Structures are given as structure tokens and as C-alpha cells.
Amino acid sequence: MLANVGIEPKQNLLFSIVALQDAAEHYKIQDNQKGYARAQKNLGVTYSLLANQDVQPNHNLALSISAQKQSIQYYKGQEDWTDYVNVQINIAFIYRALADRGVEREQNLRLSIEALQDAMQYYKKVQNWEGYAKVQNNLGILYGSLAALGVEPESNLQLSITALQEAAHHYEGEKNRANYINVQNNLGVTYGLLAQHNVEPEQNLRRSVVASQNAAEHYKKENDWASYAFVQDNAARAYRLLAERGVDSDKNMLLANMALRESELYRPN
């Protein structure tokens, strides 16, 4: 598609939408359900691309969801679970995009979680552990986003950790080291947040340190200095909070300062 190579992307996306709408109408008249579903799926993707170009983003994201829901009914009826799950994941990301834009944030986060849970069950059934881990990682992020809104924060942070642990376990099993480490990064942050809600604070701060330092070691080897600085900053925060709680105060404050220096040294300008 011309829009994908940057040639007048907005105009070409609008042309694409008109063509896909015509195709969908044609397929509907011909009672070609497969073609209709495919056109609606592509319409959904194109609406989301148009939203990414900042063209009425909220409106086009809503149209994207509506179109993809049209296609998903066909895939479910045909038991075409591969396309069904792919569309469910697309829908989940669009709900999340709406939430990120401040549109009915709690509701859209919950709808995103619901769609991903559906996809997760399929991946589990067919033992697609790479797909399963990816969905679990995204579920962990979504539960954390609900907690950040103040929606049952302790419960949602616990759910976030459970999902992230599942993701880490299966990425490790699939020997996907890079994604395993990214999940460790997410776990480090989430353990720290749970500690700040006074849920097993000492244990969770220690877990935060372990996860963050595991990630830091990997990012250092990969020369990913921005990520390295981020996780060192998170580790510094956890060490400091441990010290403030009277847990090996001198040692943990020293470790906090060391981690903070590393973060400041490698933080991008």
C-alpha cells in the first residue's frame, strides 16, 4: 500500500478506505462472507493507520473496532481461530490506544484485557507459548495501567505480577532471552509499586531489586544504555526504600547511590 511507504499517507489511506468500503459492500451483496470478513478486517487496520496519522484519531479508532468486530463474527463461525485471535489482538491494542488517549480509560482497559484473555486461552490450548507469553506480558501492562488509575490497585498489581511471571516463565522456556529480560524489567517496576502499597513491602522491594539487576546485566551486555539506565534507576529506588525501612540501612543506601550513579552516567541526554 502506497501509504505504508510514506507517499502522501493520509490521502492514500482515505482512498484505501473508500476502496475497501466498496469491496465490503460488493461482498455483502454477493453473500461472500469470507470476502466481506477480509474487507472488514482490512478496513479496521486502515482506520487505525489513519488514526496514527492523527486524522480524527478517536473517531477512526472506534471505526476500526467496529469494522474488525464485523470480521470476527465470521472467523468465529468458521472456527478459523488463527484469524479470530489475530483480530482479537488487534482489537485489544485499539482499546488500549483509546485508553492511552484518555477515552473512557477504565472501560477501554477492561475491554482490552477481555480481548487479550480470549486470545490467551487460544494460545494456551494450541500450546503456542511464544504467543501466550506475548499476550501475558501485555496483560501485565494493562493490569498495571488499571492500578495506576486507582482501580483496585493492590489487586490489579497482583494480577499484573502473575501475568508477567507467566510471560517470563514461557519466554525463558522458549529461550527468548530478549523478551524475558524486558519482562524482568516490567516485573522490577511492578514489584516496587506493590511494595509502595504496603503489600509485603520488604519482600517485594527485594524482588524488585533482583528483577531490575537481572535486566541491567543483560542491557549492559547488549549496550542498551537507555534501558540500562532505566532499570538501574528502578533498582536505586528499591534499595533506598529498603534502607528507609531500616533493612540493612547503610548497605542498601550505599547500593542505592551506586545504582543511581550508574543510571545518571548512562542516561541519554
Secondary structure, DSSP 8 states (H G I E B T S, - for coil): -GGGGTSSHHHHHHHHHHHHHHHHHHHHHTT-HHHHHHHHHHHHHHHHHHHHTTSSHHHHHHHHHHHHHHHHHHHHHTT-HHHHHHHHHHHHHHHHHHHHTTSSHHHHHHHHHHHHHHHHHHHHHTT-HHHHHHHHHHHHHHHHHHHHTTSSHHHHHHHHHHHHHHHHHHHHHTT-HHHHHHHHHHHHHHHHHHHHTTSSHHHHHHHHHHHHHHHHHHHHHTT-HHHHHHHHHHHHHHHHHHHHTTSSHHHHHHHHHHHHHHHHHHS--
